Amino acid sequence: MKQLWATFCKDLLVLGRDRAGLLVLFLMPAVLVLVVSLVQNNILKTTGVSGLQVLYVDGDGGDLGRGVRDGLAAIPGLELVEHLSSRPLKEATARRMVANGVYQFGILIPRGASRQLKERTRAMAREVLGGDGEAKAENAAKPLSVKVFFDPTVQGVFRTAVTSSLNEVLLGIEAREKAEMLAGALSSSLGRENDAFAKGGTSSGRTKLVRILAGEKLLTVRTGSASAKPELTTPNAVQQNVPAWALFGMFFIVVPLSGALLRERREGTLLRLRTLPVPYGVILIGKIAAFASVCLVQFSLMLLVGKFLLPMLGTPRLALHGQLPAAYLLAFCAALAATGFGLLVGTAARSYEQASMFGAVSVVVAAALGGVMVPVYVMPRTMQAISAFSPLAWGLDGFLEIFVRGGGVGDIVSNLLSLLAFFVFSLAMAWILFRRNTS
């Protein structure tokens, strides 16, 4: 145990001598969290985007459902999914798949919506022709709602894109229904009475017609989260960016770790350590413990930034949803994966330049593939398939499950196991390379 503690302290001392490296290690992810969160907090509300799969549940089966389907299908970048495994999609299934993050959006047309829409347009037509004004007022007060439910991890820019597209389609359908019904009512009235209305009718009739066509909505969009937890209905940039960039910064431990290994080889420290009566496994465990501890300290700093510093700058506060133990468990597994990868890079590299260049670039590439910079669900299908092999994707999915969906340990088991498997694989490969190089 004393040998393990001595190795642990030795690696912390070596790491502490590289003050510039420590500054970059801790400051870089903090700056990224601050800048990206502050910028996206506004931009995500105003920017449009395309390239999304949307689950479409037509509970109506009438003209409204067909009209919405045709209108959305004509929008580039929106792909409607109505069948899964050759079976029509049900609302419960759609909500479950969206809540679990398999799909990001679902649209539901309520049962009987087409019939209700026609009844309300008829009431409006009767009111224009001098009918029941009370019926018109009651109908106008209760516009039909087309429901849109979304994955809580979806950023505001993508929610805005889908709801805006749906609103445009509904406005077109509503205008067409009003025009057709009013035209039919006017034609019937002209046939029964006289042509006074055809010449303009009364001032009151014209005023009612303009008001109904322009101002009284029959259809509206109602949005909400597919999750059953009401506090998760409005995810923000802080909830998404703090864990994402914290994970990105943790994996940058590969640069100082691989550099430390190379310095030990170059300066003869490793050779002297191997002459001591200390198993190399103990030295390796001490090194892993030291650098994994640094990753956890870094993660704690990111949580403090999201909890206290960002709200002072005008952004929402980072909400932990009472799942701090689950977050640290996932952070620990991510720290092990990062240190394992650092050991592999440091063992395989022949110079500090190789290790620093490959380590930094590989982490950035893994972050891009893993959804840290661009959400995976807006990537091309090929890139989405490749992203499944990024350890940062496993970690980020787990953090979003905790920070955005409010999940616990049971919801991130697969993420924990994937990160641990990556750590074991990296460690085994590093051990094989080390034995080969020293044999």
Wavefront OBJ file of the C-alpha trace (Angstrom):
o trace
v 0.000 0.000 0.000
v 2.900 2.362 0.736
v 4.313 1.627 -2.697
v 0.992 2.456 -4.322
v 0.711 5.697 -2.337
v 4.265 6.695 -3.221
v 3.602 6.116 -6.923
v 0.374 8.084 -6.689
v 2.107 11.046 -5.011
v 5.032 10.894 -7.425
v 2.786 11.221 -10.482
v 0.888 14.110 -8.930
v 4.176 15.900 -8.231
v 5.358 15.344 -11.805
v 2.069 16.598 -13.132
v 2.167 19.610 -10.832
v 5.516 20.735 -12.228
v 3.946 21.285 -15.633
v 2.030 24.397 -14.595
v 1.311 25.510 -18.144
v -0.131 22.106 -18.979
v -2.307 22.156 -15.853
v -3.540 25.643 -16.726
v -4.589 24.503 -20.195
v -6.116 21.331 -18.790
v -8.388 23.158 -16.361
v -8.895 26.495 -18.118
v -9.623 25.222 -21.642
v -12.897 23.357 -20.902
v -14.053 26.153 -18.580
v -13.601 28.732 -21.353
v -15.414 26.473 -23.808
v -18.352 26.059 -21.426
v -18.579 29.808 -20.862
v -18.281 30.886 -24.499
v -20.418 28.184 -26.113
v -23.170 28.377 -23.483
v -23.366 32.163 -23.642
v -23.512 32.192 -27.440
v -25.940 29.292 -27.848
v -28.237 30.619 -25.149
v -29.385 33.210 -27.708
v -28.531 31.696 -31.080
v -30.370 28.420 -30.492
v -33.622 30.395 -30.258
v -33.288 32.122 -33.632
v -31.506 29.758 -36.016
v -33.157 27.269 -38.356
v -31.987 23.771 -39.156
v -32.927 20.790 -41.295
v -32.206 17.109 -41.544
v -34.454 15.568 -38.884
v -36.455 12.363 -38.588
v -39.921 12.923 -37.122
v -42.331 10.248 -35.901
v -45.799 10.917 -37.339
v -48.882 9.433 -35.661
v -52.098 10.055 -37.614
v -54.845 9.284 -35.122
v -57.357 11.069 -37.322
v -57.063 9.334 -40.697
v -58.946 12.178 -42.367
v -58.256 15.205 -44.526
v -56.342 17.040 -41.799
v -53.943 14.155 -41.212
v -53.319 13.737 -44.938
v -52.855 17.475 -45.396
v -50.288 17.728 -42.597
v -48.456 14.661 -43.921
v -48.278 16.057 -47.461
v -47.228 19.491 -46.245
v -44.410 18.220 -44.011
v -43.227 15.705 -46.614
v -42.696 18.596 -49.037
v -40.280 20.349 -46.646
v -36.627 19.505 -47.434
v -34.789 17.935 -44.536
v -37.835 16.606 -42.658
v -38.324 12.857 -42.898
v -41.617 11.465 -41.571
v -41.610 8.010 -39.987
v -45.105 6.438 -39.806
v -44.266 2.731 -39.568
v -41.898 0.728 -37.401
v -41.256 -2.903 -38.326
v -43.969 -2.576 -41.009
v -46.575 -1.678 -38.377
v -48.432 1.648 -38.069
v -47.023 3.814 -35.316
v -49.047 4.210 -32.100
v -48.916 7.225 -29.798
v -47.614 5.291 -26.769
v -44.827 3.723 -28.814
v -43.893 7.058 -30.372
v -43.746 8.808 -26.999
v -41.620 6.058 -25.491
v -39.127 6.087 -28.376
v -38.841 9.872 -28.307
v -38.451 9.953 -24.514
v -35.653 7.359 -24.771
v -33.821 9.366 -27.434
v -34.263 6.859 -30.272
v -36.031 9.617 -32.221
v -36.075 13.313 -31.395
v -39.582 14.427 -32.424
v -43.109 13.095 -32.647
v -46.220 14.680 -34.152
v -49.721 13.516 -33.197
v -52.933 14.320 -35.103
v -55.808 13.819 -32.608
v -58.644 11.439 -33.380
v -61.622 13.166 -35.031
v -59.650 16.342 -35.800
v -60.857 16.552 -39.434
v -64.530 16.316 -38.403
v -64.104 18.970 -35.701
v -62.297 21.270 -38.128
v -65.149 21.070 -40.649
v -67.752 21.660 -37.942
v -65.968 24.776 -36.790
v -65.563 26.166 -40.292
v -69.299 25.595 -40.856
v -70.035 27.530 -37.664
v -67.865 30.367 -38.927
v -69.669 30.342 -42.257
v -73.061 30.550 -40.514
v -71.807 33.450 -38.418
v -70.715 35.344 -41.538
v -74.160 34.800 -43.022
v -75.873 35.993 -39.868
v -76.001 32.695 -37.976
v -75.255 31.784 -34.395
v -72.603 34.108 -33.016
v -72.425 32.295 -29.668
v -71.429 29.039 -31.378
v -68.723 30.925 -33.235
v -67.330 32.408 -30.036
v -67.250 29.057 -28.280
v -65.493 27.339 -31.177
v -62.970 30.129 -31.667
v -62.006 29.946 -28.001
v -60.931 26.293 -28.370
v -58.684 25.837 -31.417
v -57.745 22.288 -32.323
v -54.278 21.293 -31.119
v -51.775 19.284 -33.128
v -49.336 17.874 -30.577
v -45.555 17.949 -30.957
v -43.506 16.075 -28.348
v -39.727 16.075 -28.288
v -36.740 14.408 -26.679
v -35.602 16.614 -23.750
v -32.034 16.566 -25.095
v -33.040 18.336 -28.322
v -31.712 21.872 -28.458
v -34.015 24.852 -28.943
v -32.942 25.522 -32.520
v -34.250 22.145 -33.678
v -37.504 22.400 -31.729
v -38.100 25.793 -33.319
v -37.419 24.413 -36.801
v -39.978 21.606 -36.485
v -42.698 23.661 -34.805
v -42.278 26.509 -37.311
v -42.576 24.102 -40.230
v -45.695 22.540 -38.717
v -47.214 25.963 -38.054
v -46.756 26.943 -41.703
v -48.462 23.755 -42.856
v -51.384 24.260 -40.455
v -51.851 27.872 -41.550
v -52.151 26.731 -45.159
v -54.647 23.992 -44.278
v -56.706 26.367 -42.146
v -56.851 29.039 -44.852
v -57.907 26.466 -47.437
v -60.635 25.018 -45.188
v -62.016 28.464 -44.383
v -62.057 29.514 -48.032
v -63.767 26.309 -49.232
v -66.415 26.309 -46.528
v -67.178 29.996 -46.847
v -67.357 29.709 -50.638
v -69.856 26.871 -50.322
v -71.938 28.765 -47.793
v -71.972 31.897 -49.942
v -72.995 29.909 -53.013
v -75.861 28.309 -51.110
v -76.977 31.666 -49.778
v -76.960 33.235 -53.240
v -79.075 30.407 -54.591
v -81.692 30.787 -51.887
v -81.880 34.529 -51.531
v -80.601 37.180 -53.934
v -77.381 38.663 -55.197
v -77.080 41.344 -52.533
v -74.331 39.495 -50.744
v -72.484 38.894 -54.045
v -72.249 42.648 -54.480
v -70.625 43.097 -51.091
v -73.432 42.451 -48.646
v -73.720 44.583 -45.582
v -70.797 46.305 -43.901
v -71.292 44.023 -40.895
v -71.074 40.888 -43.067
v -67.890 42.049 -44.769
v -66.333 42.940 -41.421
v -67.139 39.480 -40.006
v -65.704 37.782 -43.092
v -62.404 39.681 -42.880
v -62.128 39.100 -39.136
v -62.681 35.359 -39.409
v -60.359 34.805 -42.350
v -57.552 36.882 -40.847
v -57.719 36.569 -37.112
v -59.587 33.612 -35.651
v -57.382 30.522 -35.472
v -58.838 27.070 -35.835
v -55.589 25.080 -35.589
v -52.659 25.475 -33.248
v -49.471 23.610 -32.274
v -49.064 22.375 -28.712
v -45.510 21.400 -27.798
v -44.133 19.451 -24.868
v -41.550 16.941 -23.771
v -42.110 13.245 -24.357
v -40.796 12.700 -20.829
v -43.289 12.303 -18.013
v -41.211 14.664 -15.847
v -42.583 18.217 -16.164
v -39.336 19.862 -15.067
v -37.590 18.473 -18.176
v -39.840 20.087 -20.769
v -37.540 23.037 -21.527
v -33.903 21.907 -21.719
v -31.395 24.709 -22.158
v -27.894 25.239 -23.476
v -26.297 24.960 -20.026
v -27.755 21.493 -19.352
v -26.335 20.295 -22.654
v -23.025 22.127 -22.883
v -21.630 21.728 -19.361
v -21.508 17.897 -19.436
v -20.484 17.838 -23.109
v -17.494 20.131 -22.758
v -16.563 18.717 -19.357
v -16.271 15.299 -20.992
v -14.287 16.818 -23.854
v -11.864 18.409 -21.374
v -11.512 15.206 -19.376
v -10.350 13.297 -22.449
v -7.655 15.894 -23.027
v -5.834 14.245 -20.117
v -4.330 12.133 -22.906
v -1.877 14.939 -23.731
v -0.174 15.370 -20.306
v -0.443 11.633 -19.533
v 1.216 10.510 -22.744
v 3.790 13.263 -22.302
v 4.586 12.054 -18.771
v 5.147 8.517 -20.061
v 7.477 9.745 -22.773
v 9.471 11.886 -20.329
v 9.909 8.903 -18.029
v 11.252 6.845 -20.913
v 13.518 9.613 -22.182
v 14.931 10.598 -18.781
v 15.414 7.021 -17.596
v 12.856 7.297 -14.788
v 10.960 4.265 -16.033
v 14.138 2.181 -16.128
v 14.999 3.145 -12.552
v 11.453 2.353 -11.406
v 11.660 -1.101 -12.957
v 14.867 -1.844 -11.039
v 13.040 -1.272 -7.756
v 11.221 -4.142 -6.018
v 7.860 -2.735 -7.155
v 5.627 -4.625 -9.598
v 4.970 -2.656 -12.752
v 1.248 -3.210 -12.217
v 1.406 -1.188 -9.001
v 3.176 1.638 -10.832
v 0.522 1.530 -13.547
v -2.372 1.572 -11.077
v -0.844 4.525 -9.270
v -0.510 6.416 -12.527
v -4.121 5.668 -13.489
v -5.354 6.738 -10.051
v -3.434 10.014 -10.195
v -4.631 11.108 -13.601
v -8.194 9.855 -13.050
v -8.292 11.980 -9.882
v -7.289 15.023 -11.919
v -10.173 14.283 -14.325
v -12.646 14.143 -11.444
v -11.375 17.457 -10.061
v -11.777 18.922 -13.528
v -15.329 17.577 -13.752
v -16.151 19.112 -10.364
v -14.874 22.463 -11.607
v -17.187 22.264 -14.615
v -20.173 21.561 -12.362
v -19.296 24.608 -10.252
v -19.053 26.747 -13.384
v -22.515 25.630 -14.523
v -24.022 25.918 -11.057
v -22.680 29.290 -9.949
v -20.650 31.185 -12.565
v -22.879 30.861 -15.628
v -26.047 32.129 -13.831
v -24.118 35.260 -12.859
v -23.621 35.877 -16.595
v -27.307 35.570 -17.449
v -27.749 31.906 -18.366
v -29.957 29.320 -16.646
v -28.525 27.436 -13.688
v -27.257 23.881 -14.144
v -29.846 21.508 -12.653
v -28.581 18.203 -11.248
v -32.048 16.649 -10.634
v -30.715 14.951 -7.494
v -28.520 12.595 -9.537
v -25.067 13.784 -8.442
v -23.861 10.266 -7.437
v -24.825 8.903 -10.866
v -23.025 11.810 -12.545
v -19.828 11.151 -10.603
v -20.007 7.423 -11.258
v -20.218 8.117 -14.977
v -17.454 10.727 -14.688
v -15.244 8.158 -12.961
v -15.769 5.629 -15.767
v -15.090 8.351 -18.338
v -11.918 9.301 -16.449
v -10.756 5.681 -16.572
v -11.474 5.533 -20.313
v -9.533 8.766 -20.866
v -6.517 7.634 -18.818
v -6.522 4.245 -20.539
v -6.438 5.960 -23.910
v -3.649 8.249 -22.684
v -1.592 5.247 -21.592
v -2.090 3.645 -24.997
v -1.032 6.804 -26.850
v 1.976 7.328 -24.568
v 3.099 3.726 -25.006
v 2.674 3.706 -28.780
v 4.217 7.136 -29.493
v 7.947 7.570 -30.048
v 8.183 11.275 -29.306
v 6.325 13.963 -27.382
v 5.349 15.644 -30.633
v 3.699 12.458 -31.866
v 1.819 11.947 -28.620
v 0.625 15.536 -28.287
v -0.423 15.856 -31.902
v -2.161 12.500 -32.166
v -3.709 12.745 -28.717
v -5.182 16.213 -29.242
v -6.437 15.582 -32.767
v -7.936 12.191 -31.893
v -9.845 13.673 -28.969
v -11.224 16.487 -31.132
v -12.285 14.012 -33.810
v -13.907 11.733 -31.213
v -15.712 14.756 -29.755
v -17.015 15.788 -33.171
v -18.227 12.259 -33.887
v -19.656 11.883 -30.401
v -22.013 14.849 -30.648
v -20.104 17.333 -28.490
v -19.896 19.918 -31.269
v -22.842 18.949 -33.486
v -25.755 16.783 -32.271
v -25.549 13.255 -33.617
v -29.180 13.264 -34.792
v -28.492 15.959 -37.423
v -25.467 14.183 -38.868
v -25.663 12.136 -42.102
v -26.644 8.507 -41.564
v -23.093 7.294 -42.219
v -21.641 9.636 -39.616
v -24.299 8.599 -37.109
v -23.222 4.982 -37.545
v -19.565 5.918 -37.062
v -20.361 7.995 -33.961
v -21.505 4.820 -32.179
v -17.796 3.883 -31.861
v -16.745 7.114 -30.145
v -16.178 6.832 -26.370
v -17.210 10.465 -26.054
v -20.588 9.536 -27.556
v -21.075 6.910 -24.841
v -20.153 9.367 -22.126
v -22.198 12.221 -23.560
v -25.313 10.081 -23.953
v -24.986 9.084 -20.323
v -24.507 12.647 -19.101
v -27.499 13.872 -21.117
v -29.558 11.043 -19.628
v -28.666 12.379 -16.183
v -28.557 16.146 -16.675
v -31.380 16.557 -19.189
v -33.671 13.529 -18.883
v -33.194 13.221 -15.117
v -32.160 9.556 -15.305
v -30.329 7.578 -12.632
v -27.702 4.847 -12.471
v -30.077 2.264 -13.920
v -30.506 4.360 -17.060
v -26.778 4.623 -17.819
v -25.608 1.056 -17.218
v -24.803 0.506 -20.897
v -22.781 3.736 -20.974
v -20.816 2.729 -17.887
v -20.035 -0.715 -19.278
v -18.994 0.698 -22.664
v -16.567 3.153 -21.078
v -15.129 0.462 -18.801
v -14.725 -1.902 -21.759
v -12.853 0.833 -23.659
v -10.604 1.353 -20.621
v -9.823 -2.367 -20.378
v -9.149 -2.611 -24.118
v -6.843 0.434 -24.092
v -5.005 -0.821 -21.048
v -4.541 -4.281 -22.571
v -3.210 -2.823 -25.819
v -0.855 -0.526 -23.908
v 0.418 -3.488 -21.891
v 1.038 -5.561 -25.032
v 2.944 -2.703 -26.679
v 4.948 -2.083 -23.517
v 5.966 -5.751 -23.251
v 6.898 -5.821 -26.920
v 9.015 -2.662 -26.667
v 10.888 -3.847 -23.553
v 11.407 -7.473 -24.552
l 1 2 3 4 5 6 7 8 9 10 11 12 13 14 15 16 17 18 19 20 21 22 23 24 25 26 27 28 29 30 31 32 33 34 35 36 37 38 39 40 41 42 43 44 45 46 47 48 49 50 51 52 53 54 55 56 57 58 59 60 61 62 63 64 65 66 67 68 69 70 71 72 73 74 75 76 77 78 79 80 81 82 83 84 85 86 87 88 89 90 91 92 93 94 95 96 97 98 99 100 101 102 103 104 105 106 107 108 109 110 111 112 113 114 115 116 117 118 119 120 121 122 123 124 125 126 127 128 129 130 131 132 133 134 135 136 137 138 139 140 141 142 143 144 145 146 147 148 149 150 151 152 153 154 155 156 157 158 159 160 161 162 163 164 165 166 167 168 169 170 171 172 173 174 175 176 177 178 179 180 181 182 183 184 185 186 187 188 189 190 191 192 193 194 195 196 197 198 199 200 201 202 203 204 205 206 207 208 209 210 211 212 213 214 215 216 217 218 219 220 221 222 223 224 225 226 227 228 229 230 231 232 233 234 235 236 237 238 239 240 241 242 243 244 245 246 247 248 249 250 251 252 253 254 255 256 257 258 259 260 261 262 263 264 265 266 267 268 269 270 271 272 273 274 275 276 277 278 279 280 281 282 283 284 285 286 287 288 289 290 291 292 293 294 295 296 297 298 299 300 301 302 303 304 305 306 307 308 309 310 311 312 313 314 315 316 317 318 319 320 321 322 323 324 325 326 327 328 329 330 331 332 333 334 335 336 337 338 339 340 341 342 343 344 345 346 347 348 349 350 351 352 353 354 355 356 357 358 359 360 361 362 363 364 365 366 367 368 369 370 371 372 373 374 375 376 377 378 379 380 381 382 383 384 385 386 387 388 389 390 391 392 393 394 395 396 397 398 399 400 401 402 403 404 405 406 407 408 409 410 411 412 413 414 415 416 417 418 419 420 421 422 423 424 425 426 427 428 429 430 431 432 433 434 435 436 437 438 439
